[in-house]
Amino acid sequence: MKKEIIVSAVIAASVPAAVLAEDRINSVEVSASQGEFRNTTEVNYLEATVRQNFLDNKLYGVFSHTYVDGHPVENVEDNTSMVGVGYKIDNLYIEGVVNEDRYKASLMYEYRHDNNMVYSGGIWHGDMFDTNFSQTFANIGVGRMFDNVYIGGFYEVGNTTKDSVDDRYGFKVRYSW
């Protein structure tokens, strides 16, 4: 379980650098968070995401792997990998990832202030194809850039299958090149 996340992160870290730019898309991001599912069950998340630029620092590929510890829904896999594409317009990121069981679409905004502070926010929606399980969340975050490394925290609140309000909080570290 956790070994697969480590392997995914190692593979992600070996992706060759394609472009150097002030706003870098090429990145490896790891986040850890904790939250409540349907306001009753504590759930822990560990996620690794790789973004690789393809076209003019605008179009990029996405690989995402999530490990969930303690998810109470039977049909939801603890380990999920998804692939997809993203597009960047100024500070706005549009991403979509998919696998054989589900999809996740997101819209994210990231503002970098002069003093290297980073403010972010976004929304995402995910759905499983063969079940009635879906989630829609909004998130906010704040962090700081140290050369190519971002360190920050975030908070998400959303709706699961239209019957509960869930939230989670955590931190993320991102290395960009």
C-alpha positions in Angstrom: 0.0 0.0 0.0 2.4 2.7 1.2 5.2 1.0 -0.8 3.2 1.8 -4.0 3.0 5.5 -3.1 6.8 5.6 -2.5 7.4 3.8 -5.9 5.1 6.3 -7.6 7.0 9.2 -6.0 10.3 7.8 -7.1 9.1 7.3 -10.7 7.7 10.8 -10.6 11.0 12.2 -9.4 12.9 10.6 -12.3 10.8 12.4 -15.0 13.2 14.5 -17.0 13.0 18.3 -16.9 11.6 19.7 -20.1 11.5 23.4 -19.6 12.7 26.0 -17.1 10.4 29.0 -16.6 9.4 31.4 -13.8 6.0 29.7 -13.4 7.0 26.1 -13.7 4.5 23.4 -14.5 6.9 20.5 -14.2 6.6 19.3 -10.6 6.3 16.6 -8.1 3.9 17.3 -5.3 3.2 15.2 -2.2 0.4 16.0 0.3 -0.8 14.5 3.5 -4.2 15.3 5.0 -6.8 14.2 7.5 -10.5 14.7 7.5 -13.9 13.4 8.3 -16.1 11.4 5.9 -19.8 12.0 6.4 -19.0 13.7 9.7 -18.5 10.4 11.4 -15.3 8.6 10.2 -11.8 10.0 10.4 -9.9 9.4 7.1 -6.3 10.0 6.3 -5.0 10.7 2.8 -1.5 10.6 1.2 -1.3 11.9 -2.4 1.5 12.2 -4.9 1.0 14.1 -8.2 3.4 14.7 -11.1 2.9 17.3 -13.7 5.0 17.3 -16.9 4.9 20.2 -19.5 4.2 19.3 -23.1 3.5 22.6 -25.0 4.7 26.1 -24.3 4.3 25.8 -20.6 0.5 25.6 -21.1 -0.5 22.0 -21.9 0.8 19.3 -19.5 0.3 15.7 -18.5 -0.8 14.7 -15.0 -0.2 11.5 -13.0 -1.8 11.2 -9.7 -1.8 8.5 -7.0 -3.8 8.6 -3.8 -3.7 6.3 -0.8 -6.7 6.5 1.6 -6.4 5.0 5.1 -9.8 4.3 6.7 -12.2 5.0 3.9 -15.5 3.4 4.9 -17.2 3.0 1.5 -16.8 -0.6 0.2 -16.4 0.1 -3.5 -13.8 2.9 -3.0 -10.2 1.6 -3.5 -7.6 2.6 -1.0 -5.0 2.9 -3.7 -6.0 4.9 -6.8 -3.8 6.0 -9.8 -5.1 8.3 -12.5 -3.7 10.0 -15.5 -4.9 13.0 -17.5 -4.1 16.4 -18.9 -4.1 19.9 -17.7 -4.0 23.4 -19.3 -2.6 26.6 -17.7 -4.0 30.1 -18.5 -2.0 32.7 -16.5 -2.6 31.6 -12.9 -5.5 29.4 -13.6 -5.1 25.6 -14.0 -7.7 23.2 -15.5 -7.1 19.5 -15.0 -8.8 16.3 -15.6 -7.6 12.8 -14.6 -9.3 9.4 -15.1 -8.9 5.7 -14.7 -11.1 2.7 -15.4 -13.3 3.4 -12.3 -13.6 7.1 -11.9 -12.7 10.6 -13.0 -11.7 13.9 -11.3 -11.9 17.4 -12.8 -10.5 20.4 -11.1 -10.1 24.2 -11.6 -7.3 25.8 -9.5 -6.0 29.3 -9.1 -2.6 30.1 -7.7 -1.3 33.6 -7.0 2.3 34.2 -6.2 2.9 37.4 -4.2 6.2 39.4 -4.5 7.4 38.1 -1.2 7.2 34.5 -2.3 3.9 33.9 -0.5 1.5 31.7 -2.5 -2.2 31.9 -2.2 -4.4 29.3 -3.8 -7.9 28.1 -4.2 -10.0 25.9 -6.4 -12.8 23.5 -6.9 -12.9 19.8 -7.9 -15.5 17.2 -8.7 -14.9 13.4 -8.8 -17.3 10.6 -9.7 -17.2 6.8 -9.9 -18.6 5.4 -13.1 -20.4 2.3 -11.8 -21.7 3.6 -8.4 -23.6 6.5 -7.0 -20.5 7.9 -5.3 -19.4 11.5 -6.2 -17.7 14.3 -4.4 -17.5 18.1 -5.0 -15.0 20.2 -2.9 -13.7 23.7 -2.6 -10.3 24.4 -1.2 -8.0 27.2 -0.1 -4.3 27.2 0.7 -1.4 29.3 1.6 2.3 28.6 1.5 5.7 29.9 0.6 8.1 29.3 -2.2 11.8 28.6 -1.5 13.5 28.7 -4.9 12.0 25.5 -6.5 10.2 24.2 -3.4 6.7 25.1 -2.2 5.6 24.3 1.4 2.1 25.1 2.4 -1.1 24.1 4.1 -4.7 23.7 2.8 -8.3 23.2 3.8 -11.1 21.6 1.8 -14.8 21.5 2.4 -17.3 19.7 0.2 -20.1 17.4 -0.4 -20.1 13.6 -0.8 -22.9 12.0 -2.8 -25.2 15.0 -1.9 -25.8 13.7 1.6 -23.0 15.1 3.8 -20.6 17.9 4.3 -17.0 16.7 4.6 -13.8 18.5 5.3 -10.1 17.8 5.5 -6.9 19.8 6.2 -3.3 19.1 5.5 0.0 20.2 4.1 1.8 19.8 0.8 5.3 20.0 -0.5 6.0 20.6 -4.2 9.3 20.5 -6.1 9.2 22.3 -9.4 11.8 22.5 -12.2 
